[in-house]
Structure formats: structure tokens, C-alpha cells
């Protein structure tokens, strides 16, 4: 496929014969005097019907613009397939998926998750659209080492990590998948691919269980502790890699693992603030997560630390200090560079959460969140959101006007397709800067004692001291289309909001 086509484009903003270029970031329609750029992040959905491709994209002020591409001749199917492939490739980039797919198929789907619009359906159900009324297209399903992805031609795309799956059931020639976060997915019309699709997911869940057991064993062994096979297996279930889990539960069910985690904290950048976190928050609910850095990253950090210590030694020598000696890192110093550690705890009144990130490759960071419901609901939400971004936290605090810029298109695509991340961003309150131990404690206390969204530390993403949480995403009750706050009628089906 060349990515270059010619056809007739019809829309409110552009009309006429045009050359069509399918690129990595969007579709471009180019005529002699006009050009229409359709970035993939703006596309709500698209479909092939009656030898033309209909594209619905978000326009200004919450309106929906329909763009029809026709007169493609025999290339119509090729154009649609290549557009869909490029669109899905961009979605996978937003999902931070870089591995090759291990299994691929297509099927119908339905989604249930904690959103104002509880359920949306496509691919096998009737599309709730006044313009179509036909069955929607099947979605692509691709399995990767850490997740599988639902990739329809629209914003219903989802990345489903194996780490959160707690239910997998085949019923009525369909596959039901449930997550510990409350999400539920149903896949059907898989044909002969149903059995291998299910088996591939099962194999990855089992492999992840073994990986978590090895992670826990390595965690304990790195500082002189050791676990037996049954303890490692149980530890992997209690504390999966990359998940913040309640320390009280670890202490009750596997004290040796809890002690190892405490040692890791004491040997990290969080050694000074962890005790204060227990003092400021509900210590019985504090949760800790650990994730091992890749070996190449650890070696890079070791080299940087040795270079830093060597420079300090040379500086002391120039001032009349001791002669230069070869720098050798202690086992504790090396171990501290191996693990990302973080802790999250609710305030004593349960209204806020404090998250402390102590990563060897970053400055220590403290984030404050508003807890909208119960702490038991917030912690899975926090884990899901952090896993989705691989602990990239800029997306939580970025101002809306900054997020809307083209250079952050991947952030926007990830948010559109990860409800947990949307909710976590809505509940973000601000940051507290680590200038000194006392100023840090004072900043955290001010946040926890105040209802304002910018009590201390840095400004929240609104840039003001007024509590302006991001607006909750709304959906049309008739067709399930996304709604903006300024809309009076649904841009897709015309239903009054």
C-alpha cells in the first residue's frame, strides 16, 4: 500500500476532488487550493459503507463533523484498510505498546465500565446511530506480552493488561473478561479463533503469575532474605510487580515479605518521608509498590553515580583532601538503583490520597489526589492509571490547554481510551515540592486540611487556587457518543442533552 489515493471529499469545511495521504499521525486531503488535515486523535469513528468511507471527527465547541470520502473506485477497500491500520498503529503507540502482536483476530465486543454511560456496544450489536442503523464493524483484537488490545475503528479502543484480569469465562460462543477494577468486556463472533484467543490469554496470565513469584524472590534475596517456593508463589499473588498493595495485608499474611519491603524503603530516596507519610495519613491503609528497572537502565545509573562520586572525590582532592581512590559502590548503593518504589496512603479523614514516588532515575515526587469514593475503590484506580502510563505522571497534571496541543496527541488518545486514567486525572489536586523535610510536611498538611485544589506546592493544572477538577466525561444516553459540556444536542444522533 502506498498511502496515496484520490477521491471526492465532502464535508462542511472541505469539498471537492482531492489527493488523500494516510500518514502516521493523520489523514490529509489535498486539493489545488485547500487542504484538510484530520489528526487521528480527533477521529471519533469511521466506517466503510456503500463504497464510501465516512469519518466522524470532533470539531470545535463539541460539534461532530462528518467527512465522506467517495469515488475511490477499486481502491476503496484498500483505502479503508490502510486508514484503519495506520489509525490502530497510532492507538498502540498511545498505549505504549511496542512489541509485536503474538495473536490476532477480529470479533464483536461490548464494554461495561464505571462511566456515566454504563455500556456501549459495537461489532455484532446494532450501532445506536440514527445515520446508520446497521451492524458495526468488527474490532481487531491483538495479544501482546503484557496485555491484549481492543482496536475498533473509533474511540472505544482499550488496552487490557493481564495483571488486572480476575475473570475469564467462555459462554454462549463468547468470551467474558472481567478486571479487578470493575471493568467487563464481552467478545463474540470470534469463530474458530475463540478457543486459541482464550488460551493465549490464559497462558499469559499463568506466565505472569510465575514472573511475579520470581520478582518477589529476587526482591527478598537482594538484601539477604530468602523465600521458599510456596512463599514466593504466595508473595507473587500478594504483591504483583508494579502494584501498590496494603502493607498491613503483607504483614498479616507474609511477614518476611513485608520486612523485605520495609528494608527496600529504608534503602531508597523515600527513607525520610515514609515515616512522615505514616504520621500524616492513615498508616493502617498505606500501600507500597515496587517495580524492578531493566538491567541496562541499572547499569546506566551505576555509571552515572560512579561518575558523580568520582567528581566529588576529585573536588576534595583539589582542596587538599585524600588522594584519589577507585570508586566502588556498596551492595546497598547498587540495590537502591535497581528498584522503583512508591507509596500511597489516604488522609486520616479519607478525603485525599498522598502518593510518594521514590524512583532512582527521578527526583522524589509527591502527588495529592482527591478521593471521590472509598479508599478501597481509589487504590485499584490508582494502580490501573499508573500501569497505563508506565508511571509517567505528566498526563495527570498537564493543563487542559497544553493537553490539547498536537505534540500531546498521544496523551489525549490514551486518556480517551483509558477511563481509569481520566478519573485519576480528574481527582488530581497538586504536587508538593521536596525543598526540605519541614516544608514538605507543611505542604502536605496544608493540602490535607484544605478543600482548595492548590493549598501548597505547585499549582494544579488549572493554574489557580480555585478547585477546578477536569469536567467528567459525559455520554449521550441514546447512542453513547461523547458529549462536551457546551452541547445542547448530541452531535451524532441529535438527541437533546
C-alpha positions, 0 to 999 in steps of 0.5 A: 500500500502506498498511502496515496489515493484520490477521491471526492471529499465532502464535508462542511469545511472541505469539498471537492476532488482531492489527493488523500495521504494516510500518514502516521499521525493523520489523514490529509486531503489535498486539493489545488487550493485547500487542504484538510488535515484530520489528526487521528486523535480527533477521529471519533469513528469511521466506517466503510459503507456503500463504497464510501468511507465516512469519518466522524471527527470532533470539531470545535465547541463539541460539534461532530463533523462528518467527512465522506470520502467517495469515488475511490473506485477499486481502491476503496477497500484498500483505502479503508484498510490502510486508514484503519491500520495506520489509525490502530498503529497510532492507538498502540503507540498511545498505549505504549505498546511496542512489541509485536502482536503474538495473536490476532483476530477480529470479533464483536465486543461490548464494554461495561465500565464505571462511566456515566454511560454504563455500556456501549456496544459495537461489532455484532450489536446494532450501532445506536446511530440514527445515520446508520442503523446497521451492524458495526464493524468488527474490532481487531483484537491483538495479544501482546506480552503484557496485555491484549488490545481492543482496536475498533475503528473509533474511540472505544479502543482499550488496552487490557493488561493481564495483571488486572484480569480476575475473570475469564469465562467462555459462554454462549460462543463468547468470551467474558473478561472481567478486571479487578477494577470493575471493568467487563468486556464481552467478545463474540463472533470470534469463530474458530479463533475463540478457543486459541484467543482464550488460551493465549490469554490464559497462558499469559496470565499463568506466565505472569503469575510465575514472573511475579513469584520470581520478582518477589524472590529476587526482591527478598534475596537482594538484601539477604532474605530468602523465600521458599517456593510456596512463599514466593508463589504466595508473595507473587499473588500478594504483591504483583510487580508494579502494584501498590498493595496494603502493607498491613495485608503483607504483614498479616499474611507474609511477614518476611515479605513485608520486612523485605519491603520495609528494608527496600524503603529504608534503602531508597530516596523515600527513607525520610518521608515514609515515616512522615507519610505514616504520621500524616495519613492513615498508616493502617491503609498505606500501600507500597509498590515496587517495580524492578528497572531493566538491567541496562537502565541499572547499569546506566545509573551505576555509571552515572553515580560512579561518575558523580562520586568520582567528581566529588572525590576529585573536588576534595582532592583539589582542596587538599583532601585524600588522594584519589581512590577507585570508586566502588559502590556498596551492595546497598548503593547498587540495590537502591538503583535497581528498584522503583518504589512508591507509596500511597496512603489516604488522609486520616479523614479519607478525603485525599490520597498522598502518593510518594514516588521514590524512583532512582532515575527521578527526583522524589515526587509527591502527588495529592489526589482527591478521593471521590469514593472509598479508599478501597475503590481509589487504590485499584484506580490508582494502580490501573492509571499508573500501569497505563502510563508506565508511571509517567505522571505528566498526563495527570497534571498537564493543563487542559490547554497544553493537553490539547496541543498536537505534540500531546496527541498521544496523551489525549488518545490514551486518556480517551481510551483509558477511563481509569486514567481520566478519573485519576486525572480528574481527582488530581489536586497538586504536587508538593515540592521536596525543598526540605523535610519541614516544608514538605510536611507543611505542604502536605498538611496544608493540602490535607486540611484544605478543600482548595485544589492548590493549598501548597506546592505547585499549582494544579493544572488549572493554574489557580487556587480555585478547585477546578477538577477536569469536567467528567466525561459525559455520554449521550444516553441514546447512542453513547457518543461523547458529549462536551459540556457546551452541547445542547444536542448530541452531535451524532444522533441529535438527541437533546442533552 
